[in-house]
Amino acid sequence: MHVRRLAWILALNGLLPLFASQVRATDIDKYLPEDTELVLHANIRQTLDSPLGKKYLLPPITDALKGQGEAQEILNALGLDPLKDVQSLTVAAPGKDSEKKGIVVLQGNFDLAKIQVAVEAFNQKQANAIKVLKEGDVTVYELRDPKHSKPAFAAFADKNTLLVSPAKDQVTGALTKKNAKKPSTLNKDLLALVTEGTGKESIWLALVPNQLLDALPKDNKQAMDIAKKVKSFKCSMTLTDGVQLSMRVQTPDAKAAGDVRQALVVVQSFLLLAVTSNDQLKDFGPTLTDILKSIKFKIDKSIVGMDLSVSGKLIEEGLKK
């Protein structure tokens, strides 16, 4: 079995539901590199514990796991139960193309002794697939796949936190930052977005578009003008018996906020037109139209808000069509 297979199993555990979440998003900022401009956080336990998650997501995941005998063997060796032992997945990325490529933080409950034994056993079957490095008192795993020239690096900050990155210094830097117990060096606008919230959101995305603007098409002047008015952005989704979506855009001032709100209203109108004029969507047209029309916009000084709630009944009706 190749190391890619083992890495996939580890990633799978990060994306599956786990024990009840007690770690708030405020705990992750100490692991994020200072050049981070985008953070994606998934609380999959909350997602699959929700009525919608239990009904539509948990059954297919459970069935998929039952059919993965080899995967179950690896999970048992690692001492990991994908339905209990990992609570959240956080991905942090820089704003520009970088060899460091950011870091992934998995939080949960890991049996470090069992994992060490499993790594040693795996290396006996496939030599040099996982290299064990020492960084002070911390063990860093260098994961190599014969099909890829660049390795990945992983380390446990503690029994509840696994760090993974394409760059070793991203992992060791996060460990140093955590142990130093110094104030976060993240962009202050991004830090505010990362540390806010109730911890009950199913998934959220936060970003500051400082360098991300370079990725936008320069020939679209109108889009660029609007993008330049965004200081920070956060969008979250919470699953209950329905779906709640929330978006907040921080702009420099009230005038910029008005411009951004107007741009969002234009997008809403365009989507309504696209839905009502597309014959392929005729079965879903009324449902989608109701959803789009229910979007609520608001402005609070320099902050633009957009909120949308979709009931479980509306979702069920749409899935039946």
ROLUMLUM-71404 format. One record per residue (C-alpha): z negated, y negated, x; residue number from 0. Coordinates in nm, 3 decimals, padded with zeros to 5 digits. Layout:
<atoms>
       c3       c2       c1    i
        Z        Y        X  NUM
...
</atoms>
This chain:
<atoms>
       c3       c2       c1    i
   00.000   00.000   00.000    0
   00.098  -00.339   00.145    1
  -00.140  -00.629   00.185    2
   00.060  -00.819  -00.078    3
  -00.059  -00.561  -00.330    4
  -00.421  -00.621  -00.230    5
  -00.372  -00.998  -00.244    6
  -00.220  -00.963  -00.592    7
  -00.526  -00.771  -00.709    8
  -00.754  -01.045  -00.576    9
  -00.543  -01.309  -00.751   10
  -00.541  -01.107  -01.072   11
  -00.918  -01.110  -01.074   12
  -00.914  -01.484  -01.048   13
  -00.691  -01.513  -01.350   14
  -00.873  -01.272  -01.577   15
  -01.172  -01.339  -01.798   16
  -01.514  -01.310  -01.660   17
  -01.882  -01.359  -01.721   18
  -02.013  -01.660  -01.912   19
  -01.944  -01.972  -01.712   20
  -02.243  -02.154  -01.571   21
  -02.070  -02.338  -01.285   22
  -01.948  -02.683  -01.379   23
  -01.629  -02.836  -01.238   24
  -01.856  -03.077  -01.047   25
  -01.929  -02.792  -00.804   26
  -01.572  -02.757  -00.681   27
  -01.515  -03.102  -00.530   28
  -01.705  -03.010  -00.212   29
  -01.438  -02.750  -00.128   30
  -01.129  -02.968  -00.180   31
  -00.938  -03.115   00.119   32
  -00.947  -03.494   00.150   33
  -00.566  -03.520   00.110   34
  -00.581  -03.352  -00.234   35
  -00.386  -03.533  -00.506   36
  -00.355  -03.259  -00.767   37
  -00.622  -03.023  -00.903   38
  -00.567  -02.748  -01.160   39
  -00.879  -02.576  -01.297   40
  -00.884  -02.275  -01.531   41
  -01.199  -02.154  -01.707   42
  -01.062  -01.822  -01.820   43
  -01.393  -01.689  -01.947   44
  -01.408  -01.972  -02.200   45
  -01.045  -01.912  -02.289   46
  -01.084  -01.544  -02.366   47
  -01.422  -01.585  -02.533   48
  -01.269  -01.828  -02.782   49
  -01.156  -01.695  -03.124   50
  -00.791  -01.755  -03.031   51
  -00.837  -01.589  -02.691   52
  -01.005  -01.283  -02.839   53
  -00.730  -01.245  -03.097   54
  -00.414  -01.313  -02.897   55
  -00.495  -01.287  -02.523   56
  -00.770  -01.032  -02.465   57
  -00.600  -00.726  -02.628   58
  -00.281  -00.734  -02.414   59
  -00.483  -00.796  -02.094   60
  -00.715  -00.505  -02.172   61
  -00.416  -00.277  -02.242   62
  -00.245  -00.386  -01.920   63
  -00.553  -00.302  -01.713   64
  -00.582   00.044  -01.867   65
  -00.234   00.128  -01.740   66
  -00.299   00.022  -01.381   67
  -00.460   00.329  -01.222   68
  -00.393   00.222  -00.862   69
  -00.521  -00.127  -00.933   70
  -00.839   00.014  -01.087   71
  -00.895   00.222  -00.774   72
  -00.875  -00.090  -00.556   73
  -01.098  -00.288  -00.789   74
  -01.361  -00.015  -00.780   75
  -01.348  -00.010  -00.400   76
  -01.393  -00.388  -00.390   77
  -01.678  -00.371  -00.641   78
  -01.492  -00.603  -00.878   79
  -01.473  -00.583  -01.255   80
  -01.193  -00.816  -01.372   81
  -01.358  -00.859  -01.710   82
  -01.689  -00.972  -01.566   83
  -01.690  -01.078  -01.203   84
  -01.486  -01.398  -01.165   85
  -01.537  -01.706  -01.374   86
  -01.283  -01.969  -01.274   87
  -00.976  -02.049  -01.069   88
  -00.913  -02.387  -00.908   89
  -00.598  -02.486  -00.720   90
  -00.589  -02.804  -00.510   91
  -00.270  -02.938  -00.355   92
  -00.172  -03.240  -00.143   93
   00.062  -03.503  -00.279   94
   00.339  -03.438  -00.031   95
   00.501  -03.129   00.116   96
   00.257  -03.002   00.374   97
   00.222  -02.690   00.583   98
  -00.141  -02.678   00.475   99
  -00.046  -02.641   00.107  100
  -00.398  -02.701  -00.020  101
  -00.656  -02.442  -00.118  102
  -00.750  -02.201  -00.398  103
  -01.114  -02.163  -00.505  104
  -01.225  -01.856  -00.700  105
  -01.578  -01.869  -00.838  106
  -01.764  -01.568  -00.967  107
  -01.986  -01.283  -00.856  108
  -01.870  -01.090  -00.547  109
  -02.029  -00.786  -00.382  110
  -01.972  -00.888  -00.019  111
  -02.101  -00.560   00.127  112
  -01.858  -00.352  -00.082  113
  -01.571  -00.585  -00.002  114
  -01.636  -00.552   00.373  115
  -01.634  -00.171   00.347  116
  -01.312  -00.182   00.143  117
  -01.142  -00.405   00.402  118
  -01.236  -00.168   00.685  119
  -01.105   00.130   00.489  120
  -00.782  -00.054   00.407  121
  -00.727  -00.141   00.775  122
  -00.752   00.226   00.868  123
  -00.457   00.298   00.639  124
  -00.253  -00.010   00.734  125
  -00.345  -00.147   01.073  126
  -00.333  -00.524   01.131  127
  -00.273  -00.600   00.764  128
  -00.610  -00.774   00.747  129
  -00.752  -00.929   01.063  130
  -01.121  -01.010   01.062  131
  -01.205  -01.336   01.240  132
  -01.543  -01.494   01.308  133
  -01.605  -01.866   01.259  134
  -01.970  -01.908   01.346  135
  -02.164  -01.704   01.092  136
  -01.870  -01.689   00.851  137
  -01.610  -01.412   00.832  138
  -01.251  -01.528   00.781  139
  -00.988  -01.276   00.672  140
  -00.632  -01.323   00.796  141
  -00.400  -01.152   00.547  142
  -00.055  -01.053   00.671  143
   00.242  -00.909   00.487  144
   00.518  -00.745   00.699  145
   00.779  -00.909   00.475  146
   00.650  -01.262   00.540  147
   00.599  -01.438   00.872  148
   00.317  -01.667   00.760  149
  -00.029  -01.528   00.686  150
  -00.290  -01.636   00.433  151
  -00.656  -01.693   00.511  152
  -00.961  -01.618   00.298  153
  -01.338  -01.654   00.332  154
  -01.644  -01.631   00.115  155
  -01.843  -01.954   00.117  156
  -02.118  -01.750  -00.050  157
  -02.144  -01.456  -00.287  158
  -02.011  -01.673  -00.569  159
  -01.717  -01.851  -00.402  160
  -01.395  -01.725  -00.241  161
  -01.163  -01.970  -00.061  162
  -00.794  -01.888   00.002  163
  -00.529  -02.098   00.178  164
  -00.207  -02.063   00.381  165
  -00.384  -02.262   00.657  166
  -00.701  -02.143   00.831  167
  -00.826  -02.497   00.894  168
  -00.819  -02.563   00.519  169
  -01.062  -02.274   00.470  170
  -01.286  -02.355   00.767  171
  -01.275  -02.726   00.679  172
  -01.394  -02.650   00.325  173
  -01.680  -02.441   00.466  174
  -01.781  -02.720   00.704  175
  -01.764  -02.978   00.427  176
  -01.978  -02.766   00.198  177
  -02.243  -02.692   00.462  178
  -02.259  -03.054   00.582  179
  -02.366  -03.164   00.232  180
  -02.199  -03.502   00.274  181
  -02.047  -03.711  -00.006  182
  -01.701  -03.602  -00.115  183
  -01.408  -03.756   00.073  184
  -01.166  -03.714  -00.219  185
  -00.976  -04.010  -00.358  186
  -01.234  -04.185  -00.578  187
  -01.009  -04.187  -00.885  188
  -00.939  -03.816  -00.849  189
  -01.306  -03.740  -00.782  190
  -01.400  -03.911  -01.108  191
  -01.156  -03.690  -01.298  192
  -01.270  -03.370  -01.124  193
  -01.639  -03.429  -01.189  194
  -01.610  -03.545  -01.551  195
  -01.591  -03.326  -01.858  196
  -01.820  -03.082  -02.034  197
  -01.725  -02.769  -01.841  198
  -01.608  -02.614  -02.169  199
  -01.239  -02.701  -02.131  200
  -01.013  -02.396  -02.105  201
  -00.784  -02.557  -01.851  202
  -00.732  -02.903  -01.708  203
  -00.500  -03.078  -01.467  204
  -00.596  -03.394  -01.278  205
  -00.384  -03.594  -01.037  206
  -00.340  -03.924  -00.858  207
   00.031  -03.986  -00.801  208
   00.009  -04.171  -00.468  209
   00.250  -03.948  -00.277  210
   00.371  -03.749  -00.577  211
   00.588  -04.049  -00.664  212
   00.813  -03.954  -00.373  213
   00.913  -03.640  -00.565  214
   01.045  -03.836  -00.866  215
   01.417  -03.912  -00.895  216
   01.474  -04.262  -00.755  217
   01.784  -04.320  -00.969  218
   01.576  -04.335  -01.291  219
   01.437  -04.686  -01.259  220
   01.267  -04.686  -01.599  221
   01.078  -04.364  -01.528  222
   00.980  -04.488  -01.182  223
   00.851  -04.818  -01.325  224
   00.627  -04.632  -01.570  225
   00.511  -04.380  -01.308  226
   00.406  -04.662  -01.075  227
   00.171  -04.791  -01.345  228
  -00.028  -04.465  -01.344  229
  -00.337  -04.475  -01.121  230
  -00.465  -04.136  -01.234  231
  -00.389  -03.875  -01.498  232
  -00.582  -03.594  -01.662  233
  -00.473  -03.350  -01.929  234
  -00.698  -03.079  -02.073  235
  -00.670  -02.801  -02.327  236
  -00.957  -02.633  -02.508  237
  -00.920  -02.317  -02.713  238
  -01.155  -02.256  -03.006  239
  -01.029  -02.128  -03.342  240
  -00.750  -02.378  -03.280  241
  -00.618  -02.579  -02.984  242
  -00.732  -02.924  -02.875  243
  -00.521  -03.117  -02.626  244
  -00.635  -03.437  -02.461  245
  -00.464  -03.667  -02.212  246
  -00.598  -03.976  -02.034  247
  -00.392  -04.211  -01.820  248
  -00.565  -04.472  -01.603  249
  -00.351  -04.781  -01.539  250
  -00.416  -05.102  -01.339  251
  -00.465  -05.327  -01.642  252
  -00.428  -05.364  -02.020  253
  -00.063  -05.471  -02.001  254
   00.031  -05.164  -01.799  255
  -00.162  -04.949  -02.048  256
   00.045  -05.094  -02.331  257
   00.368  -05.014  -02.145  258
   00.259  -04.655  -02.081  259
   00.155  -04.606  -02.443  260
   00.491  -04.737  -02.564  261
   00.671  -04.495  -02.328  262
   00.470  -04.205  -02.472  263
   00.556  -04.311  -02.828  264
   00.925  -04.313  -02.732  265
   00.890  -03.958  -02.596  266
   00.722  -03.852  -02.921  267
   01.010  -04.000  -03.124  268
   01.267  -03.829  -02.903  269
   01.096  -03.492  -02.948  270
   01.082  -03.537  -03.325  271
   01.453  -03.609  -03.332  272
   01.527  -03.309  -03.110  273
   01.325  -03.075  -03.333  274
   01.473  -03.193  -03.662  275
   01.832  -03.188  -03.537  276
   01.828  -02.848  -03.363  277
   01.950  -02.566  -03.588  278
   01.795  -02.306  -03.357  279
   01.453  -02.448  -03.440  280
   01.502  -02.464  -03.815  281
   01.241  -02.191  -03.880  282
   00.984  -02.373  -03.668  283
   01.095  -02.727  -03.746  284
   00.836  -02.812  -04.013  285
   00.549  -02.671  -03.805  286
   00.658  -02.850  -03.488  287
   00.717  -03.172  -03.681  288
   00.366  -03.160  -03.826  289
   00.222  -03.104  -03.479  290
   00.416  -03.390  -03.321  291
   00.329  -03.630  -03.603  292
  -00.042  -03.550  -03.565  293
  -00.054  -03.686  -03.209  294
  -00.293  -03.980  -03.188  295
  -00.257  -04.255  -02.928  296
  -00.523  -04.507  -02.834  297
  -00.591  -04.771  -02.570  298
  -00.929  -04.858  -02.422  299
  -00.870  -05.152  -02.187  300
  -00.665  -04.999  -01.903  301
  -00.687  -04.637  -02.023  302
  -00.428  -04.475  -02.248  303
  -00.543  -04.176  -02.453  304
  -00.349  -03.912  -02.640  305
  -00.515  -03.645  -02.854  306
  -00.376  -03.355  -03.050  307
  -00.544  -03.083  -03.254  308
  -00.361  -02.777  -03.382  309
  -00.546  -02.557  -03.629  310
  -00.564  -02.181  -03.600  311
  -00.396  -02.153  -03.939  312
  -00.097  -02.356  -03.821  313
  -00.069  -02.144  -03.505  314
  -00.082  -01.823  -03.705  315
   00.183  -01.945  -03.947  316
   00.408  -02.040  -03.656  317
   00.368  -01.700  -03.486  318
   00.466  -01.519  -03.804  319
   00.805  -01.691  -03.821  320
</atoms>
